[in-house]
């Protein structure tokens, strides 16, 4: 779901600003693939340790993935807010310019 939301955000930015940027912050698709490979190797070569938190059985893999998902969700939310503020500034400037053009007398 988080990946789908990220893709929707990228495609909307492409439609509105004609900017196609797949990376969020310092991480792009290649860096995420490398992290996925490292995590897969860690899972393959390590033995699972079970932790009970609030009566729910977790492994260290579950906790690592939860932390990664939280960080990715926060990065996406921050990027959406940043892009919204940027687009609002552009739109406000454009509206002010249009009002100025319509209100000035034409000779």
C-alpha positions in Angstrom: 0.0 0.0 0.0 2.8 2.4 0.9 4.5 1.6 -2.4 1.3 2.3 -4.3 0.9 5.7 -2.5 4.5 6.6 -3.4 3.9 5.8 -7.0 0.7 7.8 -7.1 2.5 10.8 -5.6 5.3 10.5 -8.2 2.8 10.3 -11.1 0.8 13.2 -9.8 4.0 15.3 -9.5 4.8 14.3 -13.1 1.4 15.3 -14.3 1.4 18.7 -12.5 5.0 19.8 -12.7 6.4 17.6 -15.4 9.1 16.4 -13.0 9.7 12.7 -12.7 11.6 12.0 -9.5 11.5 8.5 -8.0 13.8 9.2 -5.0 12.6 10.5 -1.7 15.4 12.2 0.2 18.7 10.2 -0.1 17.0 6.9 -1.1 16.1 6.0 -4.6 15.0 2.8 -6.1 18.5 1.3 -6.5 19.4 2.1 -2.8 16.1 0.5 -1.7 16.9 -2.7 -3.7 20.3 -2.9 -2.1 18.8 -2.5 1.3 16.3 -5.3 0.4 19.1 -7.6 -0.7 21.0 -6.9 2.6 17.9 -7.6 4.6 17.2 -10.8 2.7 20.8 -12.0 3.3 20.4 -11.2 7.0 17.2 -13.2 7.2 18.7 -16.1 5.3 21.9 -16.3 7.5 20.5 -15.5 10.9 18.2 -17.5 13.2 14.9 -15.9 14.3 14.6 -14.7 17.8 11.1 -14.4 19.2 10.1 -11.4 21.2 6.7 -11.0 22.9 5.6 -7.4 23.0 2.1 -6.7 24.5 1.2 -10.3 24.1 2.1 -10.5 20.4 4.9 -12.7 19.2 7.4 -10.8 17.0 10.7 -11.8 15.4 13.5 -9.4 14.9 12.6 -9.4 11.2 9.1 -8.1 12.0 10.5 -5.3 14.1 13.0 -4.3 11.4 10.3 -4.2 8.8 8.0 -2.2 11.1 10.7 0.4 11.6 11.5 0.6 7.9 7.7 1.0 7.1 7.4 3.8 9.7 10.4 5.6 8.3 9.2 5.2 4.7 5.7 6.4 5.6 7.1 9.5 7.4 9.3 10.3 4.4 6.3 10.0 2.1 4.2 12.2 4.3 6.9 14.8 4.6 7.4 14.8 0.8 3.7 15.2 0.2 3.5 18.2 2.6 6.6 19.7 1.1 5.3 19.3 -2.5 1.9 20.7 -1.4 3.5 23.8 0.0 5.6 24.3 -3.1 2.6 23.9 -5.4 0.6 26.3 -3.3 3.3 28.9 -3.6 3.4 28.5 -7.4 -0.3 28.6 -7.7 -0.6 31.7 -5.5 2.0 33.5 -7.5 0.2 32.6 -10.8 -3.2 33.8 -9.4 -1.7 37.1 -8.2 -0.1 37.6 -11.7 -3.5 36.8 -13.4 -5.3 39.3 -11.1 -2.7 41.9 -11.8 -3.0 41.4 -15.6 -6.8 41.6 -15.5 -6.9 44.6 -13.2 -4.4 46.7 -15.1 -5.9 49.1 -17.7 -5.3 48.1 -21.3 -4.3 50.8 -23.8 
